[in-house]
Amino acid sequence: MRRALAGPQIAAILPAICLTGFWIAGEAALVLGALLLPVLYILAGAEVSQRAAPSTARDAVTGLPLRDSLELVLDHALRGQEPVSGKTACFMLRLDEFPAFRDRHGPSAADDAQHRIADRLRGALRDGDLVCKMGEASYGIAIGPVTLLDLEAAIQLASRLQSAVEDPLSLDATTVYLSCSIGFCLGTRSPLPTGASLISAAQAALAEAARFAPSAIRSFSTEMQRHRQGGALSTDELTRALDNNQILPFFQPQVSTDTGLVTGFEALARWCHPERGMIPPGDFLPLVQQAGLMERLGDKMLVQSLIALRRWDEAGVTVPQIGVNFATDELLNPQLVEKVRWQLDRYGLDPSRLTVEVLETVVASSPDDVITRNINGLARMGCRIDLDDFGTGHASISSIRRFSVERLKIDRSFVMKVDRDIEQQRMVAAILTMAERLGLTTLAEGVETPGEHAMLAQLGCDHVQGFEIARPMPFEQTLEWVRAYHDGLIEAPKFGRRSG
């Protein structure tokens, strides 16, 4: 009743109240009503706004309200306390690979990007919806009461939000692209009828989306909640996972833009937890680093990758090489070259079939020390050296030469929308021209669409890798995938520059 008195609904009943008072008690009642009703309206409105007003705390960068506001609005919607009845939902959105974006472009550009993304999200929503800041590069959205809000409508809204985020951003005269992953939960599927519960459910869906990032969308399920209830990952749990072979390489194919043939695979660490399911690298690799277990994980990835090469050979499947990421901790081991040589001899493999992937940030910051000697020692042995995430670490041409690099892996940030953005095309073309002059081959990472694949091929990029080709997969799936992929090449169009 107080909410009705405090809202615009009072305008509909005010004439009836005045006329009834005049008919019963004459002019005195009319005067009294004119004096008292405004006072009652103010008092009722003050109480309602005191209960319903969200927190005034706001994020310093974006100006958005914070989690408290989101939780309060969702509380009211779930308990039917909104003036207009209807369904609600909570969306959680996180910008993909934002720490790398911050490292590449600097804190000022990162803050500017977050502010502008916030404006875009508000522009993609209705006036009754609320956007809040949930942490760096993450946003929470409460959908105001709406008559129809089912799974299909929610997925369409998530796609609209992704489109708004993924439009090009102009920062310091440079065009950049960001993508985002989204998790959501409909109010009707909330484990409990509270804002906190609905937020937690949407965060569980976002965590699931992060496993399939970039640009993934996931809806909440009770299975996700059970995984989250397992709590934070511990060092003991990580150690047991390494002991019990729960952390294994998944393999993502790399293909030639000229012939279309598979030219190799990259080994990527994945944790297959018996209770929590697939744990994304972003959730466990920092723990591996903190626990000082990067070298142990690297040893496991190397051995399993070499075993995969042998098994491909035995199965008659042509995979020329395997790429394995070498972390700084591994590259600091003075015995690294001998250890790799021993493992290659153990499995009877030529060193040229092992590609050592080194982050550009490592090359850019490493002086002439044990890291340099190890990388060059592996190159002299015959291993191929890939410079990973090229364009993010500011490696000089002299350092590329000093580390015997054979191939540049162009970072995904330059690949996104390359088929639609002339500035992206110019940037990639400049990298490819430099690589050609230096006698280096190139591979583009994060290729997600046929259009990107085709444009990279036309620009002269030698190899591509990404979801457009295939997602990372366990070894058992690679055998059938390679056979099916090569069979499909008979009918597939060629993308390369020589294709006419």
C-alpha positions in Angstrom: 0.0 0.0 0.0 2.8 2.4 0.9 4.5 1.7 -2.4 1.3 2.5 -4.3 0.9 5.8 -2.4 4.5 6.7 -3.1 4.3 5.9 -6.8 2.7 7.4 -9.9 -0.4 5.2 -9.3 -1.6 7.9 -6.8 -2.5 10.1 -9.7 -5.2 7.6 -10.9 -7.1 7.5 -7.5 -6.5 11.1 -6.3 -9.7 12.6 -8.0 -11.8 9.8 -6.6 -10.5 10.4 -3.1 -11.2 14.1 -3.3 -14.8 13.7 -4.7 -15.7 11.0 -2.2 -14.5 13.3 0.7 -16.4 16.3 -0.7 -19.6 14.1 -1.1 -19.4 12.8 2.5 -18.3 15.8 4.5 -18.4 18.8 2.2 -15.8 21.5 1.7 -14.0 20.8 5.0 -13.1 17.3 3.9 -11.9 18.6 0.6 -9.6 21.2 2.3 -8.3 18.6 4.8 -7.6 16.1 2.0 -5.7 18.7 0.1 -3.5 19.4 3.1 -2.9 15.8 4.3 -2.5 13.8 1.1 0.8 15.5 0.1 2.2 14.9 3.6 1.2 11.2 3.4 2.7 11.0 -0.1 6.0 12.4 1.1 6.2 10.2 4.2 5.3 7.0 2.3 7.8 7.8 -0.5 10.6 8.4 1.9 10.1 5.0 3.6 9.9 3.2 0.3 13.0 4.8 -1.1 14.8 4.1 2.1 14.1 0.4 1.7 14.5 0.1 -2.0 17.3 2.6 -2.9 20.4 0.8 -4.0 23.8 1.5 -2.5 25.3 4.9 -3.6 28.8 3.4 -3.8 30.2 3.5 -7.3 33.2 2.3 -9.2 35.8 5.0 -9.6 36.6 4.1 -13.2 33.2 3.5 -14.8 30.9 5.3 -12.5 28.8 2.2 -12.2 27.2 1.0 -9.0 28.7 -2.0 -7.3 27.6 -5.5 -6.2 25.4 -4.3 -3.3 23.1 -2.4 -5.7 22.9 -5.5 -8.0 22.0 -7.7 -5.1 19.3 -5.3 -3.8 17.6 -4.8 -7.1 17.5 -8.6 -7.8 16.2 -9.2 -4.2 13.2 -6.9 -4.9 12.5 -8.4 -8.3 12.6 -12.0 -7.0 10.3 -11.1 -4.0 7.8 -9.3 -6.2 8.6 -5.9 -4.7 8.9 -4.1 -8.0 6.1 -1.7 -9.1 5.7 -3.8 -12.3 5.5 -7.5 -11.9 7.5 -9.8 -14.3 10.4 -12.1 -14.7 14.1 -11.2 -14.0 17.5 -12.6 -14.7 21.2 -11.9 -13.8 23.9 -11.7 -16.4 27.7 -11.8 -15.6 30.0 -10.6 -18.2 33.8 -10.7 -18.2 36.2 -9.3 -20.8 38.4 -12.0 -22.2 42.2 -11.9 -21.7 42.0 -8.4 -20.1 45.2 -8.7 -18.1 47.1 -9.1 -21.3 45.3 -6.1 -22.8 46.3 -4.0 -19.8 49.9 -5.2 -20.1 49.9 -4.4 -23.8 48.2 -1.0 -23.8 48.8 0.3 -20.3 46.6 1.1 -17.3 45.2 4.3 -18.7 44.0 2.6 -21.9 42.6 -0.3 -19.9 40.5 2.1 -17.7 39.3 4.0 -20.8 38.2 0.7 -22.4 36.3 -0.4 -19.3 34.5 2.9 -19.0 33.5 2.8 -22.7 32.4 -0.8 -22.4 30.2 0.2 -19.5 28.6 2.9 -21.7 28.0 0.4 -24.5 26.3 -2.1 -22.1 24.0 0.6 -20.8 23.1 1.5 -24.4 22.3 -2.1 -25.2 19.8 -2.4 -22.3 16.5 -0.9 -21.3 16.1 1.9 -18.8 14.8 -0.5 -16.2 17.9 -2.7 -16.4 20.9 -2.2 -14.1 24.6 -2.5 -15.0 27.1 -2.8 -12.1 30.8 -3.2 -11.8 31.8 -6.6 -10.2 35.6 -6.3 -10.5 38.3 -5.5 -13.1 36.9 -6.3 -16.5 33.7 -7.8 -15.1 30.1 -6.5 -15.0 26.9 -7.7 -13.5 23.5 -7.0 -15.1 20.0 -7.2 -13.5 17.2 -7.4 -15.9 14.2 -5.4 -14.8 10.8 -7.1 -14.7 9.7 -8.3 -18.1 6.7 -10.3 -19.2 8.6 -12.8 -21.4 12.1 -13.9 -20.4 12.9 -17.5 -21.4 16.1 -19.3 -22.3 16.0 -18.3 -25.9 15.3 -14.6 -25.1 18.2 -14.6 -22.6 20.6 -16.1 -25.2 19.6 -13.4 -27.7 20.2 -10.7 -25.1 23.6 -12.2 -24.3 24.5 -12.2 -28.0 23.4 -8.6 -28.2 25.7 -7.7 -25.3 28.6 -9.5 -26.9 28.1 -7.6 -30.2 28.1 -4.3 -28.3 31.4 -5.2 -26.5 33.1 -6.5 -29.6 32.6 -3.5 -31.8 36.0 -1.8 -32.4 37.4 0.6 -29.9 39.6 3.6 -30.8 42.3 4.1 -28.2 45.0 6.6 -28.8 44.5 6.6 -32.6 44.6 2.8 -32.5 41.7 0.4 -33.2 41.5 -2.5 -30.7 39.1 -5.3 -30.2 37.9 -6.9 -27.0 35.6 -9.9 -26.6 33.7 -11.1 -23.6 32.3 -14.3 -22.1 28.9 -14.3 -20.4 27.1 -16.5 -17.9 23.5 -15.9 -16.8 20.8 -17.3 -14.7 17.0 -16.8 -15.1 15.2 -15.7 -11.9 13.0 -18.8 -12.2 16.1 -21.0 -12.0 17.8 -19.3 -9.0 18.6 -21.9 -6.3 17.1 -19.5 -3.7 14.8 -16.5 -4.1 17.5 -14.0 -3.2 19.7 -11.6 -5.1 22.9 -13.2 -3.6 21.8 -16.7 -4.8 21.0 -15.4 -8.3 24.3 -13.6 -8.6 26.2 -16.7 -7.4 24.4 -18.8 -10.0 25.3 -16.4 -12.8 28.9 -16.4 -11.6 28.9 -20.2 -11.8 27.7 -19.9 -15.4 30.4 -17.4 -16.2 33.0 -19.7 -14.8 31.8 -22.4 -17.1 31.8 -19.9 -20.0 35.4 -19.1 -19.2 36.4 -22.7 -19.9 35.3 -22.2 -23.5 36.4 -18.5 -23.9 36.7 -16.4 -25.9 33.1 -15.3 -26.7 31.4 -18.1 -24.8 27.8 -18.0 -23.4 26.6 -20.4 -20.7 23.3 -20.7 -18.8 23.3 -21.8 -15.2 22.6 -25.4 -14.3 22.7 -27.2 -10.9 25.7 -29.1 -12.0 27.7 -25.9 -12.1 26.6 -25.1 -8.6 28.0 -28.4 -7.3 31.3 -27.7 -8.9 31.5 -24.2 -7.3 30.7 -25.6 -3.9 34.0 -27.5 -4.0 35.7 -24.3 -2.8 39.0 -22.8 -3.8 41.7 -25.0 -5.4 44.5 -25.9 -3.0 48.1 -26.8 -3.5 47.6 -30.3 -2.2 44.8 -30.8 -4.7 47.0 -29.5 -7.5 49.9 -31.9 -6.4 47.5 -34.8 -6.4 46.2 -33.8 -9.8 49.8 -33.9 -11.2 50.4 -37.3 -9.5 47.2 -38.8 -10.8 47.5 -37.5 -14.4 44.4 -35.3 -14.1 46.3 -32.5 -15.8 47.0 -33.5 -19.4 47.7 -31.8 -22.7 44.8 -31.1 -25.0 45.8 -30.6 -28.6 44.8 -27.8 -31.0 45.6 -28.2 -34.7 47.5 -25.8 -36.8 47.0 -25.8 -40.6 48.6 -24.3 -43.6 46.8 -21.5 -45.4 48.3 -22.6 -48.7 47.6 -26.4 -48.7 45.0 -26.6 -45.9 47.0 -29.6 -44.5 47.6 -30.0 -40.7 51.1 -28.8 -40.0 51.2 -29.5 -36.3 49.4 -29.3 -33.0 49.9 -27.1 -29.9 49.8 -28.8 -26.5 47.7 -26.9 -24.0 47.3 -27.9 -20.3 43.8 -28.9 -19.1 42.8 -30.1 -15.7 40.1 -32.8 -15.8 39.0 -32.8 -12.2 37.0 -35.9 -11.1 34.4 -33.8 -9.2 34.6 -30.3 -10.6 34.8 -31.3 -14.2 37.1 -29.3 -16.6 39.0 -26.6 -14.8 40.1 -23.7 -17.2 43.8 -22.9 -17.3 43.1 -19.4 -16.0 41.9 -20.9 -12.8 44.8 -23.3 -12.1 47.9 -22.0 -13.8 48.4 -19.1 -11.3 48.2 -21.7 -8.6 50.8 -23.8 -10.4 53.1 -20.7 -10.6 52.6 -19.8 -6.9 53.3 -23.4 -5.8 56.6 -23.5 -7.8 55.3 -26.4 -9.9 55.7 -24.9 -13.4 58.7 -26.9 -14.2 57.0 -30.1 -13.1 53.9 -29.3 -15.2 56.2 -28.5 -18.1 58.0 -31.9 -17.8 54.6 -33.6 -17.9 53.4 -31.7 -20.9 56.7 -32.4 -22.8 56.6 -36.1 -22.2 52.9 -36.5 -23.0 53.4 -34.4 -26.2 56.3 -36.6 -27.4 54.2 -39.7 -26.6 51.4 -38.2 -28.7 53.8 -37.8 -31.7 54.9 -41.4 -31.4 51.3 -42.6 -31.3 50.3 -40.5 -34.3 53.2 -42.0 -36.2 52.2 -45.5 -35.2 48.6 -44.8 -36.3 49.7 -43.6 -39.7 48.5 -40.1 -39.0 50.7 -37.3 -40.4 51.5 -34.7 -37.8 54.8 -33.0 -38.7 55.4 -31.3 -35.3 54.1 -30.5 -31.8 54.3 -27.2 -30.1 55.0 -27.1 -26.3 55.1 -24.0 -24.2 58.2 -23.5 -22.1 57.7 -21.3 -19.0 60.4 -19.1 -17.5 61.0 -21.6 -14.7 61.8 -24.3 -17.2 64.0 -22.0 -19.2 66.1 -21.2 -16.1 67.1 -24.8 -15.6 70.8 -25.1 -16.7 70.1 -28.8 -17.6 67.2 -28.1 -19.9 68.9 -28.8 -23.2 70.2 -32.2 -22.0 66.8 -33.1 -20.5 65.0 -32.4 -23.8 67.7 -34.2 -25.8 67.3 -37.3 -23.5 63.5 -37.3 -23.9 63.7 -37.0 -27.7 66.1 -39.9 -27.8 63.9 -41.9 -25.5 61.0 -41.7 -27.9 63.1 -41.9 -31.1 62.0 -38.5 -32.4 64.0 -36.0 -34.5 64.4 -32.7 -32.7 62.9 -30.8 -35.6 59.5 -32.3 -34.7 59.5 -30.4 -31.3 58.5 -26.7 -31.5 59.6 -24.8 -28.4 57.1 -22.0 -27.8 58.4 -19.0 -25.8 56.4 -15.9 -24.9 57.5 -12.7 -26.5 57.5 -11.1 -23.0 60.2 -13.6 -22.0 62.3 -12.8 -25.0 61.9 -9.1 -24.6 63.0 -9.0 -21.0 65.7 -11.7 -20.9 69.3 -10.6 -20.8 72.2 -12.7 -22.1 71.9 -15.4 -19.4 70.8 -19.0 -19.0 67.5 -18.4 -20.7 69.3 -17.2 -23.9 71.7 -20.2 -23.7 68.9 -22.7 -23.3 66.8 -21.4 -26.2 69.8 -21.2 -28.5 70.9 -24.6 -27.3 67.5 -26.1 -28.2 67.7 -24.4 -31.6 71.2 -25.8 -32.3 69.9 -29.2 -31.4 67.3 -28.9 -34.2 64.2 -27.8 -32.3 62.1 -25.1 -33.8 61.6 -21.9 -31.9 58.2 -20.1 -32.0 57.8 -16.6 -30.5 54.4 -16.8 -28.9 51.9 -13.9 -28.5 53.9 -11.7 -30.9 52.9 -8.1 -30.7 52.4 -8.1 -26.9 55.9 -8.0 -25.5 57.8 -5.4 -27.6 60.6 -7.8 -28.6 63.2 -6.0 -30.8 64.4 -7.4 -34.1 67.8 -8.0 -32.6 66.3 -10.1 -29.8 64.4 -12.1 -32.4 67.7 -12.9 -34.1 69.5 -13.5 -30.8 67.0 -16.2 -29.8 67.1 -18.1 -33.2 63.4 -17.6 -33.6 61.9 -19.4 -36.7 58.3 -18.5 -36.5 56.2 -15.6 -35.2 52.8 -16.5 -33.6 50.7 -13.4 -34.2 48.6 -12.6 -31.1 44.8 -13.0 -31.3 44.4 -9.2 -30.6 45.6 -8.5 -34.1 43.6 -11.3 -35.7 40.1 -10.3 -34.3 37.9 -8.8 -37.1 40.9 -8.7 -39.5 38.4 -9.5 -42.4 36.4 -6.3 -41.5 38.8 -3.8 -40.2 41.3 -2.1 -42.5 43.5 -1.0 -39.6 43.8 -4.7 -38.4 44.7 -5.7 -41.9 47.5 -3.0 -42.1 48.9 -4.1 -38.8 49.0 -7.8 -39.8 50.4 -6.9 -43.2 53.2 -5.0 -41.5 54.0 -8.0 -39.2 54.0 -10.4 -42.2 56.2 -8.1 -44.3 58.7 -7.9 -41.4 58.7 -11.6 -41.0 59.2 -12.2 -44.7 62.2 -9.9 -44.7 63.7 -11.7 -41.7 63.1 -15.1 -43.3 60.6 -16.1 -40.6 57.3 -18.0 -41.0 54.1 -16.9 -39.4 51.1 -18.4 -37.6 48.0 -16.5 -36.6 46.4 -17.5 -33.2 42.8 -17.2 -32.3 41.2 -17.5 -35.7 37.5 -17.8 -35.1 35.7 -17.2 -38.4 36.2 -18.3 -42.1 36.4 -14.6 -43.0 39.4 -14.1 -40.7 41.0 -17.3 -42.1 40.5 -16.2 -45.7 41.9 -12.7 -45.1 45.0 -14.0 -43.2 45.7 -16.3 -46.1 45.3 -13.5 -48.6 47.6 -11.3 -46.6 50.3 -14.1 -46.7 50.1 -15.6 -43.2 51.6 -19.1 -43.5 49.6 -21.0 -40.8 46.5 -20.5 -38.7 45.2 -21.9 -35.4 41.9 -21.3 -33.6 38.3 -22.3 -32.9 37.5 -21.9 -36.6 39.7 -24.9 -37.2 39.0 -26.8 -34.0 39.0 -26.4 -30.3 41.7 -28.1 -28.2 40.9 -31.8 -27.8 42.2 -34.8 -25.9 44.5 -37.1 -27.8 41.9 -39.8 -28.3 39.9 -37.4 -30.5 42.8 -36.2 -32.6 43.2 -39.4 -34.6 39.6 -39.3 -36.0 39.6 -35.5 -36.3 42.8 -35.5 -38.5 41.4 -38.2 -40.8 38.0 -36.5 -41.1 39.6 -33.1 -41.7 42.0 -34.4 -44.4 39.1 -36.3 -46.1 37.1 -33.0 -46.1 40.0 -31.2 -47.9 39.1 -32.9 -51.1 36.0 -30.7 -51.4 37.1 -27.7 -49.3 38.1 -24.5 -51.0 41.7 -23.3 -50.8 42.3 -20.0 -49.0 46.0 -19.3 -49.9 47.3 -16.6 -52.3 48.2 -19.3 -54.8 44.6 -20.5 -55.0 43.9 -18.0 -57.7 
